[in-house]
């Protein structure tokens, strides 16, 4: 009986190189997608001061102001308010709010802001 030649059982280095390259590409794609999903995720409530207080979008605040449903309350200092503020906003500095709260209509939606 003729003897068969024994094949080399070690893998071809080219196949190993291609496999490693594919693994690196897959890892890079997963890493990029992971980083993009982190960047697109809103900040956790732990990063927001007073997370129990509802936030108002700029669009909703503008619509409420234009319809007369709301008043914007700027709680910064009078100097900061004079320097620049949202048109139509009322200025009552936070340090004076306790004594001047009666100036606000309790039947209106009061949207405070400070920046």
Protein Blocks (a to p, Z undefined) as FASTA:
>chain_A
ZZdddddfbdcfklmmmmmmmmmmmmmmmmmmmmmmmmmpccdfklpghklbccddfklm
mmmmmnopaccddfbdfklmmmoccehiacddfklmmmmmmmpcfkbccdddfZZ
